[in-house]
Amino acid sequence: MKTKLTRVPLISVIAGAFALAGCTNSLSEGITAQGTVDPSNLVFPELNDAWQLEGQFPNIENMTKIKPGIAKDELYQLIGRPHFSEAQYSHEWDYIMKFYKDDDSVQICQYKVIFDENFKGQEFYWLPTDCAKYLVAKAPNSEVIHEKIVLDADALFKFDKSDSHNMLPGGREELDRLADKIREYGLQGEVRLHLTGHTDHKGSEKYNMTLSQNRANTVLAYLSNQGVNAAAMSASGAGEQYPIKQCSAHLPRQQEINCLQPNRRVEVDVLIYK
């Protein structure tokens, strides 16, 4: 046991108050030493399990400073300790964040930070996934530029797959180019991204919704690893709801699959606040 208090990080002092009440194990499975996780393995805790049930209205400026590589001490200084019993050596921290909507009602959001083996935050997730939109400071007279980028899901992933291990080399190159483009956008103003996954109608509605969500989450995680600010991105799945091409059901199976290809996509809505 260390006796030199000057050697103990600030977060150790804070964590000591609740370490006995919390488990150091993580809820989500498969967190890697690099601080990455397959989005399909993410688990958010039940809100009623929080020690701080009321959550918090976060400081928006502080939230935008959270980037890959952030230490737990720094995270504590920006947004406080996690709202669940997650002690110092947990590889994920969970928060309850509150935001005012346009009608002045309150949106409850959950925010998760995934840490690497050195306990540096590397990936960041929201539930619901579009909660990141509340971090945009909307000045009354600000100019907003909107651009939509459509990514071919068949070029990004192996057929019917969604995780990073099944991302195609060409898909990685395309996302690398997208990350460079987003950095260029950042020279014009504050950039926000929303990723929406889409599928064709083959398979059940529930399966397609999950597949589309997982693909959008994987793209978000990849861009975050390329240095795009995770706090500026959100992701959601639309499943088969919004096809852009209709094909005859009487086509041979492979021809129908090829015909439906435009529906299998990830749309990137880019907003630049100047």
C-alpha positions in Angstrom: 0.0 0.0 0.0 1.4 3.4 -1.0 1.9 5.8 1.8 3.1 8.8 -0.1 -0.1 10.8 -0.8 1.7 12.9 -3.4 2.1 9.8 -5.6 -1.6 8.9 -5.6 -3.5 10.4 -8.6 -6.5 12.6 -7.8 -8.9 10.0 -9.2 -7.6 7.5 -6.7 -8.8 9.7 -3.9 -12.2 10.1 -5.5 -12.5 6.4 -6.4 -11.6 5.3 -2.9 -14.9 6.7 -1.7 -16.9 4.2 -3.8 -14.5 1.4 -4.8 -15.9 -0.9 -2.1 -19.4 -0.5 -3.5 -18.5 -1.2 -7.1 -17.1 -4.0 -9.1 -14.0 -3.4 -11.2 -15.2 -5.7 -13.9 -16.7 -4.3 -17.1 -20.2 -4.8 -18.3 -19.3 -4.9 -22.0 -17.5 -8.0 -23.3 -14.4 -8.1 -25.5 -12.8 -4.8 -24.6 -9.3 -5.0 -26.1 -6.0 -3.8 -24.7 -6.2 -0.9 -27.2 -9.5 0.2 -25.7 -11.8 -0.9 -28.6 -15.0 -3.0 -28.4 -17.3 -4.5 -31.0 -20.4 -2.3 -30.8 -22.6 -5.4 -30.7 -20.9 -6.2 -27.3 -21.7 -2.9 -25.7 -23.8 -3.1 -22.5 -25.2 0.0 -20.9 -26.2 -0.3 -17.2 -29.8 0.2 -16.0 -30.5 3.7 -15.0 -31.9 2.6 -11.7 -28.5 1.1 -10.8 -26.8 4.5 -10.8 -25.7 6.0 -7.5 -26.5 9.4 -8.9 -29.9 8.8 -10.3 -30.6 12.4 -11.3 -27.6 12.6 -13.6 -26.2 15.9 -14.7 -26.5 18.7 -17.2 -22.9 18.6 -18.6 -20.7 21.5 -19.4 -20.9 21.4 -23.2 -17.4 23.0 -23.7 -15.9 20.4 -21.5 -17.6 17.6 -23.3 -16.1 18.7 -26.6 -12.6 18.5 -25.1 -12.9 14.7 -24.6 -10.8 12.9 -27.2 -9.0 9.6 -27.6 -6.1 9.3 -25.1 -7.8 11.2 -22.3 -6.8 10.0 -18.8 -9.2 9.2 -16.0 -8.0 12.1 -14.0 -8.6 14.5 -16.9 -12.1 13.0 -17.5 -12.9 13.5 -13.9 -11.9 17.1 -14.1 -14.1 17.7 -17.2 -17.3 15.8 -16.3 -16.8 14.3 -12.8 -16.8 10.7 -11.6 -19.0 8.1 -13.3 -22.6 7.8 -12.1 -22.4 4.1 -11.6 -20.3 2.0 -9.2 -17.3 1.7 -11.5 -14.1 1.9 -9.7 -10.6 3.0 -10.7 -9.6 -0.1 -12.6 -12.8 -0.6 -14.6 -12.3 -0.4 -18.4 -15.6 1.5 -18.9 -17.2 4.4 -17.2 -20.9 5.3 -17.5 -22.7 8.6 -17.1 -26.2 9.9 -17.1 -26.4 13.2 -19.1 -29.4 15.5 -19.4 -30.1 18.0 -22.2 -32.9 20.4 -22.9 -34.8 19.7 -26.1 -36.3 22.4 -28.3 -39.6 22.2 -26.4 -37.7 22.7 -23.1 -38.4 19.1 -22.0 -35.4 17.1 -20.8 -33.7 14.3 -22.8 -32.0 11.6 -20.7 -28.9 10.2 -22.3 -26.3 7.7 -21.3 -22.6 8.3 -22.1 -20.0 5.5 -22.0 -16.2 5.8 -22.1 -14.1 2.7 -23.1 -10.5 2.6 -21.7 -7.4 0.8 -22.9 -5.0 -1.2 -20.9 -3.4 2.0 -19.6 -6.8 3.4 -18.6 -6.8 6.0 -21.3 -10.2 6.7 -22.9 -10.3 5.5 -26.5 -13.9 5.1 -27.6 -17.1 7.0 -26.6 -20.7 6.0 -27.1 -24.2 7.4 -26.5 -27.5 5.9 -25.8 -29.7 6.9 -27.6 -27.1 7.1 -30.3 -28.2 10.6 -31.5 -27.6 12.3 -28.2 -24.3 13.7 -29.4 -26.4 16.3 -31.4 -27.0 18.1 -28.1 -23.3 19.1 -27.9 -23.6 21.5 -30.7 -23.7 25.1 -29.6 -26.2 26.7 -32.0 -25.5 30.3 -32.3 -28.6 32.2 -33.5 -26.9 33.7 -36.5 -24.4 30.9 -37.3 -24.2 29.6 -40.9 -24.8 25.9 -41.2 -23.4 23.9 -44.1 -24.9 20.4 -44.7 -23.4 17.7 -46.8 -24.5 14.1 -47.2 -22.0 11.4 -48.0 -23.2 7.9 -49.0 -20.9 4.9 -48.3 -21.5 1.7 -50.1 -21.9 -1.0 -47.3 -20.9 -3.7 -49.7 -17.6 -1.9 -50.3 -17.1 -1.4 -46.5 -18.0 -4.9 -45.2 -18.2 -8.5 -46.2 -21.7 -9.4 -47.2 -24.1 -9.5 -44.2 -21.3 -8.5 -41.8 -20.9 -5.5 -39.6 -17.9 -5.8 -37.3 -14.4 -4.3 -37.8 -12.9 -7.8 -38.3 -15.0 -8.1 -41.5 -14.3 -4.7 -42.9 -12.8 -4.9 -46.4 -9.4 -3.3 -47.2 -11.1 -1.0 -49.7 -13.6 0.0 -47.0 -10.8 1.0 -44.6 -9.2 3.1 -47.3 -12.5 4.8 -48.0 -12.9 5.6 -44.3 -9.4 6.9 -44.1 -10.2 9.3 -46.9 -13.4 10.3 -45.1 -11.4 11.0 -41.9 -9.1 13.3 -43.9 -12.1 15.0 -45.4 -13.6 15.6 -42.0 -10.4 17.2 -40.8 -10.6 19.5 -43.8 -14.1 20.4 -42.8 -12.8 21.3 -39.4 -10.9 24.2 -40.9 -14.2 25.8 -41.9 -16.0 25.5 -38.5 -17.3 23.1 -35.9 -18.2 19.7 -37.5 -20.9 17.3 -36.3 -21.6 13.9 -37.9 -24.5 11.6 -37.8 -24.1 8.1 -39.3 -27.2 6.1 -40.4 -26.9 2.5 -41.4 -29.4 1.1 -44.0 -30.0 -2.5 -45.3 -32.1 -4.1 -48.0 -35.3 -6.0 -47.1 -33.8 -9.4 -47.1 -34.1 -11.0 -43.6 -36.3 -10.0 -40.7 -37.0 -6.4 -39.7 -35.3 -6.9 -36.3 -32.2 -8.5 -37.8 -31.9 -5.7 -40.4 -32.3 -3.0 -37.7 -29.5 -4.6 -35.6 -27.2 -5.0 -38.7 -27.7 -1.4 -39.8 -27.0 -0.1 -36.2 -23.9 -2.2 -35.8 -22.5 -1.1 -39.2 -23.0 2.6 -38.3 -21.4 2.0 -34.9 -18.4 0.3 -36.4 -17.9 3.2 -38.9 -18.1 5.6 -35.9 -15.5 3.6 -33.9 -13.2 3.5 -36.9 -13.4 7.2 -37.5 -12.8 7.8 -33.8 -9.6 5.7 -34.0 -8.5 7.8 -36.9 -8.7 10.9 -34.7 -12.2 12.2 -35.5 -13.7 13.6 -32.3 -16.1 10.9 -31.0 -18.1 13.4 -29.1 -18.9 15.1 -32.4 -20.4 11.9 -33.9 -23.6 9.9 -33.4 -24.9 6.8 -35.1 -28.2 5.1 -35.6 -29.7 2.2 -37.6 -32.7 2.5 -40.0 -32.8 -1.1 -41.1 -34.8 -1.6 -44.3 -37.2 1.4 -43.7 -35.8 3.8 -46.4 -34.9 1.9 -49.6 -33.7 4.0 -52.6 -34.2 1.2 -55.1 -37.0 -1.2 -55.7 -36.3 -4.6 -57.3 -38.6 -7.4 -58.5 -39.0 -10.3 -56.1 -39.1 -12.6 -59.1 -35.4 -12.1 -59.9 -33.0 -15.0 -59.3 -31.5 -14.6 -55.8 -28.1 -13.3 -56.8 -29.6 -10.9 -59.3 -32.0 -9.6 -56.7 -29.1 -9.1 -54.2 -27.1 -7.2 -56.8 -30.1 -5.1 -57.7 -30.7 -4.2 -54.1 -27.1 -3.1 -53.5 -27.8 0.7 -53.4 -30.0 0.1 -50.3 -27.1 -1.4 -48.3 -25.4 1.8 -47.3 -24.2 4.0 -44.5 -25.2 7.7 -44.9 -23.0 10.3 -43.3 -24.8 13.6 -42.6 -22.1 16.3 -42.1 -23.0 19.6 -40.4 -20.5 22.4 -40.3 -21.3 25.3 -38.0 -19.4 28.4 -39.1 
